[in-house]
Each structure stands twice: as structure tokens, then as C-alpha cells.
């Protein structure tokens, strides 16, 4: 596959790829069958996550959706995604790039959710 032709703006950068590539399963120097393209697979996962699409809607140039889903689950179960996150989070350039705040994790003070003396009109967050 020609990477330049298939490159999308949210694909993993060359710099991030150089950091994580030596640590991924399926390389030629590891046991087991070597994979065809780990980078294309990671880009497929990013595409799914960024678009919120179901696996069956994966773009054809990223490969077969069933295989991508199966591989994603194997990497999840093998803690490969956690390892990738740790590698990128330890790099100075990426240290804060991966941080996010989700409203489901933000707690409201007890007085704001109906405790005596609080704001009685406060409800659960939109995402909660």
C-alpha cells in the first residue's frame, strides 16, 4: 500500500511511530507470524475512535473490519494499548497532548447535587 496516497491528517505522525514501532507485536524479529502493516492498523483504530463509527464502517483502505476488530481486542487484552500510551506519555513532546477531561469523571460538590444548602437545580452532567 502506498502510505503517501492514503495519509490522512489524523494518522499517527512519523515521530510518534518511531517511538512505538520497536515495541509492537508482529515485528519480523519477534516470535509468531509477522504482520503486514502495524501502522495502517493503528491508523484504522484512530479513524474508528475519532469518528465514533462502528467497526463495520471502517474505510476499505485500512483493511478488513473483522480482522481489525479482532486484532484491536487482542491488543487490548495483551495490554499493548496501555504500553503504547505509556511510551508516548513519557515523551516530553507528547506528555500533555494525550490528556483530556471527560464530564463523566468530573465530580460535583455534594452541595451542588441536592445536599442541604446546595443548589437544588443542579442535575447530573449531560454525559453522566
N, CA, C and O atoms as a printed pandas DataFrame, in Angstrom:
     atom_number atom_name residue_name chain_id  residue_number  x_coord  y_coord  z_coord
0              1         N          UNK        A               1    0.840   -1.195    0.000
1              2        CA          UNK        A               1    0.000    0.000    0.000
2              3         C          UNK        A               1    0.879    1.251    0.000
3              4         O          UNK        A               1    1.892    1.298    0.698
4              5         N          UNK        A               2    0.508    2.220   -0.749
5              6        CA          UNK        A               2    1.252    3.473   -0.820
6              7         C          UNK        A               2    0.797    4.379    0.329
7              8         O          UNK        A               2   -0.311    4.914    0.297
8              9         N          UNK        A               3    1.652    4.549    1.343
9             10        CA          UNK        A               3    1.283    5.339    2.530
10            11         C          UNK        A               3    0.986    6.792    2.188
11            12         O          UNK        A               3    0.072    7.389    2.757
12            13         N          UNK        A               4    1.738    7.355    1.279
13            14        CA          UNK        A               4    1.554    8.770    0.958
14            15         C          UNK        A               4    0.167    9.022    0.384
15            16         O          UNK        A               4   -0.445   10.053    0.660
16            17         N          UNK        A               5   -0.322    8.095   -0.403
17            18        CA          UNK        A               5   -1.631    8.266   -1.026
18            19         C          UNK        A               5   -2.758    8.137   -0.001
19            20         O          UNK        A               5   -3.807    8.766   -0.146
20            21         N          UNK        A               6   -2.543    7.325    1.030
21            22        CA          UNK        A               6   -3.604    7.053    1.986
22            23         C          UNK        A               6   -3.494    7.913    3.248
23            24         O          UNK        A               6   -4.309    7.767    4.158
24            25         N          UNK        A               7   -2.519    8.791    3.316
25            26        CA          UNK        A               7   -2.302    9.569    4.527
26            27         C          UNK        A               7   -3.473   10.508    4.805
27            28         O          UNK        A               7   -3.947   11.215    3.917
28            29         N          UNK        A               8   -3.923   10.498    6.050
29            30        CA          UNK        A               8   -4.974   11.402    6.499
30            31         C          UNK        A               8   -4.401   12.261    7.625
31            32         O          UNK        A               8   -3.427   11.874    8.271
32            33         N          UNK        A               9   -4.995   13.402    7.852
33            34        CA          UNK        A               9   -4.416   14.351    8.814
34            35         C          UNK        A               9   -4.382   13.832   10.239
35            36         O          UNK        A               9   -3.592   14.326   11.044
36            37         N          UNK        A              10   -5.214   12.850   10.581
37            38        CA          UNK        A              10   -5.222   12.321   11.940
38            39         C          UNK        A              10   -4.434   11.023   12.088
39            40         O          UNK        A              10   -4.459   10.412   13.157
40            41         N          UNK        A              11   -3.740   10.593   11.048
41            42        CA          UNK        A              11   -2.911    9.397   11.143
42            43         C          UNK        A              11   -1.752    9.655   12.102
43            44         O          UNK        A              11   -1.381   10.800   12.357
44            45         N          UNK        A              12   -1.201    8.593   12.616
45            46        CA          UNK        A              12   -0.097    8.717   13.565
46            47         C          UNK        A              12    1.102    9.379   12.875
47            48         O          UNK        A              12    1.409    9.073   11.723
48            49         N          UNK        A              13    1.758   10.268   13.575
49            50        CA          UNK        A              13    2.885   11.002   12.989
50            51         C          UNK        A              13    4.112   10.102   12.870
51            52         O          UNK        A              13    4.218    9.082   13.550
52            53         N          UNK        A              14    5.038   10.498   11.994
53            54        CA          UNK        A              14    6.277    9.740   11.821
54            55         C          UNK        A              14    7.073    9.695   13.119
55            56         O          UNK        A              14    7.671    8.672   13.451
56            57         N          UNK        A              15    7.081   10.800   13.847
57            58        CA          UNK        A              15    7.834   10.866   15.101
58            59         C          UNK        A              15    7.262    9.916   16.158
59            60         O          UNK        A              15    8.007    9.201   16.829
60            61         N          UNK        A              16    5.940    9.916   16.297
61            62        CA          UNK        A              16    5.302    9.003   17.260
62            63         C          UNK        A              16    5.487    7.560   16.815
63            64         O          UNK        A              16    5.673    6.673   17.648
64            65         N          UNK        A              17    5.436    7.319   15.518
65            66        CA          UNK        A              17    5.602    5.964   15.003
66            67         C          UNK        A              17    6.991    5.421   15.327
67            68         O          UNK        A              17    7.124    4.253   15.691
68            69         N          UNK        A              18    8.025    6.251   15.201
69            70        CA          UNK        A              18    9.394    5.812   15.512
70            71         C          UNK        A              18    9.536    5.431   16.985
71            72         O          UNK        A              18   10.343    4.567   17.326
72            73         N          UNK        A              19    8.763    6.066   17.850
73            74        CA          UNK        A              19    8.830    5.763   19.279
74            75         C          UNK        A              19    8.202    4.413   19.585
75            76         O          UNK        A              19    8.757    3.629   20.354
76            77         N          UNK        A              20    7.058    4.139   18.993
77            78        CA          UNK        A              20    6.317    2.926   19.372
78            79         C          UNK        A              20    6.622    1.700   18.516
79            80         O          UNK        A              20    6.421    0.575   18.973
80            81         N          UNK        A              21    7.100    1.886   17.294
81            82        CA          UNK        A              21    7.298    0.761   16.372
82            83         C          UNK        A              21    8.124   -0.392   16.954
83            84         O          UNK        A              21    7.729   -1.547   16.797
84            85         N          UNK        A              22    9.247   -0.127   17.615
85            86        CA          UNK        A              22   10.049   -1.248   18.130
86            87         C          UNK        A              22    9.357   -2.056   19.230
87            88         O          UNK        A              22    9.823   -3.144   19.566
88            89         N          UNK        A              23    8.280   -1.563   19.787
89            90        CA          UNK        A              23    7.628   -2.215   20.916
90            91         C          UNK        A              23    6.343   -2.950   20.534
91            92         O          UNK        A              23    5.675   -3.515   21.400
92            93         N          UNK        A              24    5.996   -2.948   19.261
93            94        CA          UNK        A              24    4.731   -3.537   18.836
94            95         C          UNK        A              24    4.873   -5.018   18.524
95            96         O          UNK        A              24    5.930   -5.463   18.077
96            97         N          UNK        A              25    3.804   -5.787   18.761
97            98        CA          UNK        A              25    3.836   -7.206   18.390
98            99         C          UNK        A              25    3.747   -7.369   16.876
99           100         O          UNK        A              25    3.261   -6.488   16.166
100          101         N          UNK        A              26    4.232   -8.528   16.396
101          102        CA          UNK        A              26    4.126   -8.834   14.976
102          103         C          UNK        A              26    5.297   -8.366   14.139
103          104         O          UNK        A              26    5.247   -8.450   12.911
104          105         N          UNK        A              27    6.364   -7.869   14.781
105          106        CA          UNK        A              27    7.546   -7.470   14.018
106          107         C          UNK        A              27    8.265   -8.721   13.520
107          108         O          UNK        A              27    8.066   -9.813   14.053
108          109         N          UNK        A              28    9.089   -8.557   12.511
109          110        CA          UNK        A              28    9.804   -9.703   11.926
110          111         C          UNK        A              28   10.780  -10.344   12.904
111          112         O          UNK        A              28   11.054  -11.540   12.801
112          113         N          UNK        A              29   11.309   -9.575   13.848
113          114        CA          UNK        A              29   12.303  -10.105   14.790
114          115         C          UNK        A              29   11.672  -10.763   16.016
115          116         O          UNK        A              29   12.399  -11.183   16.915
116          117         N          UNK        A              30   10.339  -10.866   16.082
117          118        CA          UNK        A              30    9.666  -11.488   17.219
118          119         C          UNK        A              30    9.112  -12.847   16.812
119          120         O          UNK        A              30    9.066  -13.182   15.629
120          121         N          UNK        A              31    8.694  -13.618   17.798
121          122        CA          UNK        A              31    8.108  -14.921   17.506
122          123         C          UNK        A              31    6.709  -14.739   16.932
123          124         O          UNK        A              31    6.064  -13.709   17.131
124          125         N          UNK        A              32    6.263  -15.746   16.228
125          126        CA          UNK        A              32    4.939  -15.674   15.621
126          127         C          UNK        A              32    5.018  -15.150   14.197
127          128         O          UNK        A              32    6.090  -14.814   13.694
128          129         N          UNK        A              33    3.870  -15.089   13.570
129          130        CA          UNK        A              33    3.797  -14.640   12.185
130          131         C          UNK        A              33    3.887  -13.116   12.117
131          132         O          UNK        A              33    3.169  -12.425   12.839
132          133         N          UNK        A              34    4.757  -12.587   11.264
133          134        CA          UNK        A              34    4.846  -11.134   11.163
134          135         C          UNK        A              34    3.586  -10.547   10.517
135          136         O          UNK        A              34    2.986  -11.153    9.629
136          137         N          UNK        A              35    3.211   -9.380   10.974
137          138        CA          UNK        A              35    2.026   -8.706   10.420
138          139         C          UNK        A              35    2.440   -7.885    9.209
139          140         O          UNK        A              35    3.618   -7.586    9.011
140          141         N          UNK        A              36    1.446   -7.530    8.406
141          142        CA          UNK        A              36    1.728   -6.778    7.192
142          143         C          UNK        A              36    2.008   -5.313    7.489
143          144         O          UNK        A              36    2.985   -4.756    6.989
144          145         N          UNK        A              37    1.159   -4.683    8.299
145          146        CA          UNK        A              37    1.325   -3.242    8.498
146          147         C          UNK        A              37    0.712   -2.792    9.826
147          148         O          UNK        A              37   -0.483   -2.507    9.894
148          149         N          UNK        A              38    1.525   -2.728   10.875
149          150        CA          UNK        A              38    1.049   -2.254   12.178
150          151         C          UNK        A              38    0.603   -0.793   12.109
151          152         O          UNK        A              38   -0.366   -0.404   12.760
152          153         N          UNK        A              39    1.303   -0.002   11.331
153          154        CA          UNK        A              39    0.983    1.426   11.270
154          155         C          UNK        A              39   -0.400    1.654   10.661
155          156         O          UNK        A              39   -1.163    2.487   11.151
156          157         N          UNK        A              40   -0.721    0.929    9.612
157          158        CA          UNK        A              40   -2.031    1.053    8.990
158          159         C          UNK        A              40   -3.123    0.612    9.971
159          160         O          UNK        A              40   -4.201    1.205   10.011
160          161         N          UNK        A              41   -2.844   -0.420   10.752
161          162        CA          UNK        A              41   -3.800   -0.880   11.753
162          163         C          UNK        A              41   -4.034    0.181   12.827
163          164         O          UNK        A              41   -5.178    0.430   13.208
164          165         N          UNK        A              42   -2.974    0.802   13.315
165          166        CA          UNK        A              42   -3.118    1.847   14.328
166          167         C          UNK        A              42   -3.905    3.024   13.751
167          168         O          UNK        A              42   -4.754    3.598   14.434
168          169         N          UNK        A              43   -3.629    3.380   12.509
169          170        CA          UNK        A              43   -4.391    4.447   11.873
170          171         C          UNK        A              43   -5.863    4.072   11.738
171          172         O          UNK        A              43   -6.733    4.933   11.862
172          173         N          UNK        A              44   -6.147    2.808   11.487
173          174        CA          UNK        A              44   -7.536    2.339   11.404
174          175         C          UNK        A              44   -8.234    2.504   12.744
175          176         O          UNK        A              44   -9.382    2.944   12.801
176          177         N          UNK        A              45   -7.545    2.152   13.820
177          178        CA          UNK        A              45   -8.123    2.296   15.164
178          179         C          UNK        A              45   -8.364    3.775   15.470
179          180         O          UNK        A              45   -9.409    4.136   16.012
180          181         N          UNK        A              46   -7.408    4.621   15.127
181          182        CA          UNK        A              46   -7.596    6.059   15.332
182          183         C          UNK        A              46   -8.795    6.566   14.538
183          184         O          UNK        A              46   -9.563    7.393   15.030
184          185         N          UNK        A              47   -8.956    6.074   13.316
185          186        CA          UNK        A              47  -10.090    6.503   12.494
186          187         C          UNK        A              47  -11.403    6.118   13.166
187          188         O          UNK        A              47  -12.329    6.927   13.233
188          189         N          UNK        A              48  -11.485    4.895   13.661
189          190        CA          UNK        A              48  -12.698    4.428   14.355
190          191         C          UNK        A              48  -12.961    5.289   15.593
191          192         O          UNK        A              48  -14.088    5.732   15.809
192          193         N          UNK        A              49  -11.944    5.524   16.392
193          194        CA          UNK        A              49  -12.117    6.276   17.634
194          195         C          UNK        A              49  -12.474    7.735   17.380
195          196         O          UNK        A              49  -13.309    8.299   18.086
196          197         N          UNK        A              50  -11.862    8.340   16.397
197          198        CA          UNK        A              50  -12.130    9.751   16.131
198          199         C          UNK        A              50  -13.482    9.986   15.485
199          200         O          UNK        A              50  -14.085   11.042   15.676
200          201         N          UNK        A              51  -13.968    9.007   14.719
201          202        CA          UNK        A              51  -15.249    9.168   14.044
202          203         C          UNK        A              51  -16.412    8.571   14.815
203          204         O          UNK        A              51  -17.571    8.860   14.514
204          205         N          UNK        A              52  -16.116    7.745   15.803
205          206        CA          UNK        A              52  -17.177    7.101   16.561
206          207         C          UNK        A              52  -17.971    6.124   15.719
207          208         O          UNK        A              52  -19.120    5.819   16.037
208          209         N          UNK        A              53  -17.376    5.636   14.660
209          210        CA          UNK        A              53  -18.064    4.732   13.744
210          211         C          UNK        A              53  -17.968    3.288   14.242
211          212         O          UNK        A              53  -17.026    2.937   14.953
212          213         N          UNK        A              54  -18.935    2.456   13.873
213          214        CA          UNK        A              54  -18.808    1.031   14.186
214          215         C          UNK        A              54  -17.727    0.408   13.300
215          216         O          UNK        A              54  -17.399    0.939   12.239
216          217         N          UNK        A              55  -17.182   -0.715   13.744
217          218        CA          UNK        A              55  -16.102   -1.370   13.004
218          219         C          UNK        A              55  -16.512   -1.696   11.581
219          220         O          UNK        A              55  -15.683   -1.623   10.674
220          221         N          UNK        A              56  -17.763   -2.054   11.362
221          222        CA          UNK        A              56  -18.206   -2.448   10.012
222          223         C          UNK        A              56  -18.136   -1.287    9.021
223          224         O          UNK        A              56  -18.186   -1.512    7.812
224          225         N          UNK        A              57  -18.021   -0.044    9.511
225          226        CA          UNK        A              57  -17.915    1.125    8.632
226          227         C          UNK        A              57  -16.470    1.563    8.386
227          228         O          UNK        A              57  -16.231    2.638    7.835
228          229         N          UNK        A              58  -15.512    0.734    8.793
229          230        CA          UNK        A              58  -14.098    1.057    8.589
230          231         C          UNK        A              58  -13.816    1.227    7.097
231          232         O          UNK        A              58  -14.271    0.426    6.280
232          233         N          UNK        A              59  -13.072    2.261    6.749
233          234        CA          UNK        A              59  -12.727    2.528    5.354
234          235         C          UNK        A              59  -11.948    1.344    4.780
235          236         O          UNK        A              59  -11.073    0.805    5.457
236          237         N          UNK        A              60  -12.245    0.932    3.556
237          238        CA          UNK        A              60  -11.609   -0.259    2.968
238          239         C          UNK        A              60  -10.088   -0.183    2.880
239          240         O          UNK        A              60   -9.423   -1.214    2.981
240          241         N          UNK        A              61   -9.519    1.005    2.697
241          242        CA          UNK        A              61   -8.058    1.088    2.591
242          243         C          UNK        A              61   -7.350    0.822    3.911
243          244         O          UNK        A              61   -6.128    0.672    3.930
244          245         N          UNK        A              62   -8.087    0.761    5.012
245          246        CA          UNK        A              62   -7.499    0.388    6.303
246          247         C          UNK        A              62   -7.497   -1.124    6.508
247          248         O          UNK        A              62   -6.882   -1.609    7.458
248          249         N          UNK        A              63   -8.157   -1.866    5.657
249          250        CA          UNK        A              63   -8.178   -3.315    5.770
250          251         C          UNK        A              63   -9.552   -3.827    6.170
251          252         O          UNK        A              63  -10.515   -3.067    6.270
252          253         N          UNK        A              64   -9.619   -5.118    6.394
253          254        CA          UNK        A              64  -10.876   -5.782    6.740
254          255         C          UNK        A              64  -11.318   -5.405    8.152
255          256         O          UNK        A              64  -10.522   -5.445    9.090
256          257         N          UNK        A              65  -12.579   -5.042    8.294
257          258        CA          UNK        A              65  -13.076   -4.572    9.586
258          259         C          UNK        A              65  -13.091   -5.691   10.640
259          260         O          UNK        A              65  -12.830   -5.424   11.813
260          261         N          UNK        A              66  -13.388   -6.919   10.250
261          262        CA          UNK        A              66  -13.430   -8.019   11.220
262          263         C          UNK        A              66  -12.046   -8.320   11.772
263          264         O          UNK        A              66  -11.878   -8.522   12.975
264          265         N          UNK        A              67  -11.061   -8.348   10.892
265          266        CA          UNK        A              67   -9.689   -8.593   11.342
266          267         C          UNK        A              67   -9.177   -7.449   12.210
267          268         O          UNK        A              67   -8.490   -7.680   13.205
268          269         N          UNK        A              68   -9.509   -6.218   11.834
269          270        CA          UNK        A              68   -9.069   -5.066   12.619
270          271         C          UNK        A              68   -9.687   -5.112   14.019
271          272         O          UNK        A              68   -9.002   -4.849   15.007
272          273         N          UNK        A              69  -10.963   -5.441   14.104
273          274        CA          UNK        A              69  -11.628   -5.533   15.402
274          275         C          UNK        A              69  -11.017   -6.653   16.244
275          276         O          UNK        A              69  -10.757   -6.472   17.433
276          277         N          UNK        A              70  -10.792   -7.794   15.629
277          278        CA          UNK        A              70  -10.203   -8.938   16.344
278          279         C          UNK        A              70   -8.815   -8.577   16.866
279          280         O          UNK        A              70   -8.471   -8.895   18.005
280          281         N          UNK        A              71   -8.029   -7.920   16.039
281          282        CA          UNK        A              71   -6.670   -7.523   16.432
282          283         C          UNK        A              71   -6.716   -6.459   17.527
283          284         O          UNK        A              71   -5.924   -6.504   18.468
284          285         N          UNK        A              72   -7.637   -5.505   17.411
285          286        CA          UNK        A              72   -7.806   -4.495   18.440
286          287         C          UNK        A              72   -8.071   -5.152   19.795
287          288         O          UNK        A              72   -7.477   -4.765   20.802
288          289         N          UNK        A              73   -8.958   -6.139   19.820
289          290        CA          UNK        A              73   -9.289   -6.833   21.072
290          291         C          UNK        A              73   -8.096   -7.620   21.603
291          292         O          UNK        A              73   -7.880   -7.662   22.814
292          293         N          UNK        A              74   -7.323   -8.240   20.724
293          294        CA          UNK        A              74   -6.122   -8.954   21.177
294          295         C          UNK        A              74   -5.120   -7.988   21.792
295          296         O          UNK        A              74   -4.520   -8.292   22.824
296          297         N          UNK        A              75   -4.934   -6.842   21.180
297          298        CA          UNK        A              75   -4.015   -5.839   21.730
298          299         C          UNK        A              75   -4.544   -5.299   23.051
299          300         O          UNK        A              75   -3.768   -5.047   23.973
300          301         N          UNK        A              76   -5.849   -5.122   23.150
301          302        CA          UNK        A              76   -6.446   -4.661   24.406
302          303         C          UNK        A              76   -6.191   -5.682   25.504
303          304         O          UNK        A              76   -5.744   -5.325   26.594
304          305         N          UNK        A              77   -6.469   -6.937   25.226
305          306        CA          UNK        A              77   -6.294   -7.997   26.223
306          307         C          UNK        A              77   -4.829   -8.199   26.593
307          308         O          UNK        A              77   -4.520   -8.589   27.719
308          309         N          UNK        A              78   -3.925   -7.935   25.647
309          310        CA          UNK        A              78   -2.495   -8.076   25.903
310          311         C          UNK        A              78   -1.835   -6.820   26.433
311          312         O          UNK        A              78   -0.611   -6.781   26.561
312          313         N          UNK        A              79   -2.607   -5.797   26.744
313          314        CA          UNK        A              79   -2.120   -4.522   27.292
314          315         C          UNK        A              79   -1.184   -3.776   26.342
315          316         O          UNK        A              79   -0.375   -2.962   26.789
316          317         N          UNK        A              80   -1.282   -4.039   25.057
317          318        CA          UNK        A              80   -0.444   -3.339   24.084
318          319         C          UNK        A              80   -0.815   -1.864   24.023
319          320         O          UNK        A              80    0.066   -1.011   23.917
320          321         N          UNK        A              81   -2.107   -1.551   24.087
321          322        CA          UNK        A              81   -2.533   -0.146   24.031
322          323         C          UNK        A              81   -2.020    0.627   25.239
323          324         O          UNK        A              81   -1.624    1.786   25.112
324          325         N          UNK        A              82   -2.026    0.000   26.401
325          326        CA          UNK        A              82   -1.501    0.659   27.604
326          327         C          UNK        A              82   -0.006    0.942   27.447
327          328         O          UNK        A              82    0.481    1.997   27.854
328          329         N          UNK        A              83    0.710   -0.006   26.856
329          330        CA          UNK        A              83    2.147    0.163   26.640
330          331         C          UNK        A              83    2.409    1.318   25.662
331          332         O          UNK        A              83    3.313    2.125   25.873
332          333         N          UNK        A              84    1.605    1.385   24.587
333          334        CA          UNK        A              84    1.756    2.476   23.621
334          335         C          UNK        A              84    1.506    3.812   24.305
335          336         O          UNK        A              84    2.263    4.763   24.111
336          337         N          UNK        A              85    0.452    3.887   25.100
337          338        CA          UNK        A              85    0.142    5.127   25.804
338          339         C          UNK        A              85    1.284    5.534   26.731
339          340         O          UNK        A              85    1.672    6.702   26.767
340          341         N          UNK        A              86    1.822    4.575   27.479
341          342        CA          UNK        A              86    2.928    4.880   28.392
342          343         C          UNK        A              86    4.156    5.378   27.635
343          344         O          UNK        A              86    4.822    6.315   28.076
344          345         N          UNK        A              87    4.455    4.753   26.497
345          346        CA          UNK        A              87    5.602    5.180   25.698
346          347         C          UNK        A              87    5.440    6.617   25.217
347          348         O          UNK        A              87    6.366    7.421   25.317
348          349         N          UNK        A              88    4.260    6.933   24.695
349          350        CA          UNK        A              88    4.035    8.279   24.176
350          351         C          UNK        A              88    3.897    9.307   25.296
351          352         O          UNK        A              88    4.340   10.446   25.153
352          353         N          UNK        A              89    3.284    8.907   26.409
353          354        CA          UNK        A              89    3.110    9.838   27.526
354          355         C          UNK        A              89    4.446   10.164   28.192
355          356         O          UNK        A              89    4.589   11.224   28.801
356          357         N          UNK        A              90    5.417    9.272   28.082
357          358        CA          UNK        A              90    6.721    9.528   28.697
358          359         C          UNK        A              90    7.574   10.490   27.856
359          360         O          UNK        A              90    8.536   11.066   28.363
360          361         N          UNK        A              91    7.232   10.660   26.600
361          362        CA          UNK        A              91    7.955   11.597   25.739
362          363         C          UNK        A              91    7.548   13.023   26.076
363          364         O          UNK        A              91    6.362   13.308   26.242
364          365         N          UNK        A              92    8.509   13.908   26.177
365          366        CA          UNK        A              92    8.244   15.302   26.571
366          367         C          UNK        A              92    7.251   15.979   25.631
367          368         O          UNK        A              92    6.342   16.674   26.085
368          369         N          UNK        A              93    7.419   15.779   24.319
369          370        CA          UNK        A              93    6.557   16.450   23.337
370          371         C          UNK        A              93    5.095   15.998   23.453
371          372         O          UNK        A              93    4.176   16.780   23.209
372          373         N          UNK        A              94    4.894   14.744   23.821
373          374        CA          UNK        A              94    3.541   14.186   23.869
374          375         C          UNK        A              94    2.958   14.138   25.274
375          376         O          UNK        A              94    1.824   13.697   25.460
376          377         N          UNK        A              95    3.724   14.587   26.267
377          378        CA          UNK        A              95    3.329   14.423   27.664
378          379         C          UNK        A              95    1.917   14.921   27.959
379          380         O          UNK        A              95    1.158   14.220   28.628
380          381         N          UNK        A              96    1.545   16.089   27.491
381          382        CA          UNK        A              96    0.231   16.642   27.800
382          383         C          UNK        A              96   -0.735   16.578   26.621
383          384         O          UNK        A              96   -1.900   16.955   26.747
384          385         N          UNK        A              97   -0.256   16.107   25.489
385          386        CA          UNK        A              97   -1.097   16.026   24.301
386          387         C          UNK        A              97   -2.200   14.977   24.463
387          388         O          UNK        A              97   -3.255   15.088   23.838
388          389         N          UNK        A              98   -1.964   13.972   25.289
389          390        CA          UNK        A              98   -2.894   12.864   25.432
390          391         C          UNK        A              98   -3.855   13.051   26.592
391          392         O          UNK        A              98   -4.703   12.190   26.824
392          393         N          UNK        A              99   -3.747   14.144   27.326
393          394        CA          UNK        A              99   -4.642   14.387   28.450
394          395         C          UNK        A              99   -5.980   14.917   27.974
395          396         O          UNK        A              99   -6.042   15.696   27.023
396          397         N          UNK        A             100   -7.044   14.499   28.627
397          398        CA          UNK        A             100   -8.365   15.018   28.302
398          399         C          UNK        A             100   -9.230   14.958   29.547
399          400         O          UNK        A             100   -8.964   14.177   30.460
400          401         N          UNK        A             101  -10.244   15.768   29.580
401          402        CA          UNK        A             101  -11.187   15.753   30.691
402          403         C          UNK        A             101  -12.539   15.338   30.130
403          404         O          UNK        A             101  -13.033   15.916   29.163
404          405         N          UNK        A             102  -13.115   14.344   30.744
405          406        CA          UNK        A             102  -14.423   13.847   30.331
406          407         C          UNK        A             102  -15.402   14.198   31.437
407          408         O          UNK        A             102  -15.124   13.958   32.612
408          409         N          UNK        A             103  -16.532   14.758   31.078
409          410        CA          UNK        A             103  -17.510   15.202   32.075
410          411         C          UNK        A             103  -18.006   14.058   32.957
411          412         O          UNK        A             103  -18.516   14.308   34.049
412          413         N          UNK        A             104  -17.870   12.828   32.514
413          414        CA          UNK        A             104  -18.327   11.712   33.343
414          415         C          UNK        A             104  -17.405   11.484   34.531
415          416         O          UNK        A             104  -17.791   10.809   35.486
416          417         N          UNK        A             105  -16.197   12.030   34.494
417          418        CA          UNK        A             105  -15.260   11.854   35.600
418          419         C          UNK        A             105  -15.190   13.061   36.524
419          420         O          UNK        A             105  -14.569   12.987   37.584
420          421         N          UNK        A             106  -15.803   14.149   36.151
421          422        CA          UNK        A             106  -15.760   15.355   36.961
422          423         C          UNK        A             106  -16.858   15.267   38.009
423          424         O          UNK        A             106  -18.037   15.142   37.679
424          425         N          UNK        A             107  -16.463   15.332   39.270
425          426        CA          UNK        A             107  -17.442   15.227   40.352
426          427         C          UNK        A             107  -17.894   16.617   40.785
427          428         O          UNK        A             107  -17.106   17.562   40.815
428          429         N          UNK        A             108  -19.142   16.718   41.109
429          430        CA          UNK        A             108  -19.717   17.962   41.584
430          431         C          UNK        A             108  -19.695   17.930   43.107
431          432         O          UNK        A             108  -19.882   16.879   43.718
432          433         N          UNK        A             109  -19.471   19.068   43.699
433          434        CA          UNK        A             109  -19.501   19.174   45.160
434          435         C          UNK        A             109  -20.851   18.684   45.676
435          436         O          UNK        A             109  -21.869   18.958   45.039
436          437         N          UNK        A             110  -20.906   17.968   46.807
437          438        CA          UNK        A             110  -22.171   17.435   47.323
438          439         C          UNK        A             110  -23.279   18.469   47.465
439          440         O          UNK        A             110  -24.450   18.136   47.287
440          441         N          UNK        A             111  -22.936   19.715   47.781
441          442        CA          UNK        A             111  -23.974   20.733   47.944
442          443         C          UNK        A             111  -24.628   21.078   46.607
443          444         O          UNK        A             111  -25.757   21.568   46.576
444          445         N          UNK        A             112  -23.918   20.821   45.498
445          446        CA          UNK        A             112  -24.450   21.166   44.188
446          447         C          UNK        A             112  -25.435   20.123   43.660
447          448         O          UNK        A             112  -26.153   20.389   42.696
448          449         N          UNK        A             113  -25.480   18.953   44.271
449          450        CA          UNK        A             113  -26.367   17.902   43.777
450          451         C          UNK        A             113  -27.542   17.627   44.703
451          452         O          UNK        A             113  -28.148   16.557   44.638
452          453         N          UNK        A             114  -27.860   18.562   45.545
453          454        CA          UNK        A             114  -29.075   18.412   46.339
454          455         C          UNK        A             114  -28.875   18.276   47.831
455          456         O          UNK        A             114  -29.855   18.123   48.559
456          457         N          UNK        A             115  -27.650   18.326   48.316
457          458        CA          UNK        A             115  -27.434   18.278   49.756
458          459         C          UNK        A             115  -27.983   19.563   50.375
459          460         O          UNK        A             115  -28.110   20.580   49.694
460          461         N          UNK        A             116  -28.299   19.514   51.631
461          462        CA          UNK        A             116  -28.887   20.672   52.310
462          463         C          UNK        A             116  -28.027   21.914   52.092
463          464         O          UNK        A             116  -26.813   21.890   52.298
464          465         N          UNK        A             117  -28.672   22.990   51.675
465          466        CA          UNK        A             117  -27.980   24.262   51.479
466          467         C          UNK        A             117  -27.370   24.412   50.099
467          468         O          UNK        A             117  -26.862   25.487   49.779
468          469         N          UNK        A             118  -27.399   23.378   49.266
469          470        CA          UNK        A             118  -26.790   23.453   47.939
470          471         C          UNK        A             118  -27.770   23.970   46.900
471          472         O          UNK        A             118  -28.916   24.300   47.208
472          473         N          UNK        A             119  -27.301   24.032   45.681
473          474        CA          UNK        A             119  -28.122   24.459   44.559
474          475         C          UNK        A             119  -29.028   23.299   44.166
475          476         O          UNK        A             119  -28.556   22.317   43.594
476          477         N          UNK        A             120  -30.305   23.395   44.461
477          478        CA          UNK        A             120  -31.236   22.294   44.232
478          479         C          UNK        A             120  -31.515   22.056   42.751
479          480         O          UNK        A             120  -32.022   20.993   42.390
480          481         N          UNK        A             121  -31.200   23.012   41.892
481          482        CA          UNK        A             121  -31.495   22.884   40.475
482          483         C          UNK        A             121  -30.406   22.110   39.719
483          484         O          UNK        A             121  -30.599   21.781   38.549
484          485         N          UNK        A             122  -29.265   21.812   40.361
485          486        CA          UNK        A             122  -28.152   21.144   39.690
486          487         C          UNK        A             122  -28.503   19.686   39.448
487          488         O          UNK        A             122  -28.921   18.998   40.380
488          489         N          UNK        A             123  -28.350   19.207   38.254
489          490        CA          UNK        A             123  -28.619   17.818   37.887
490          491         C          UNK        A             123  -27.321   17.153   37.444
491          492         O          UNK        A             123  -26.251   17.761   37.436
492          493         N          UNK        A             124  -27.456   15.892   37.079
493          494        CA          UNK        A             124  -26.283   15.167   36.572
494          495         C          UNK        A             124  -25.770   15.837   35.309
495          496         O          UNK        A             124  -26.519   16.519   34.610
496          497         N          UNK        A             125  -24.482   15.638   35.018
497          498        CA          UNK        A             125  -23.918   16.228   33.821
498          499         C          UNK        A             125  -24.550   15.608   32.588
499          500         O          UNK        A             125  -25.123   14.520   32.654
500          501         N          UNK        A             126  -24.447   16.288   31.488
501          502        CA          UNK        A             126  -25.043   15.812   30.240
502          503         C          UNK        A             126  -24.539   14.418   29.871
503          504         O          UNK        A             126  -25.310   13.562   29.436
504          505         N          UNK        A             127  -23.256   14.205   30.049
505          506        CA          UNK        A             127  -22.664   12.912   29.698
506          507         C          UNK        A             127  -22.860   11.866   30.771
507          508         O          UNK        A             127  -22.651   10.684   30.501
508          509         N          UNK        A             128  -23.252   12.241   31.977
509          510        CA          UNK        A             128  -23.356   11.299   33.097
510          511         C          UNK        A             128  -24.681   10.782   33.228
511          512         O          UNK        A             128  -24.943    9.975   34.120
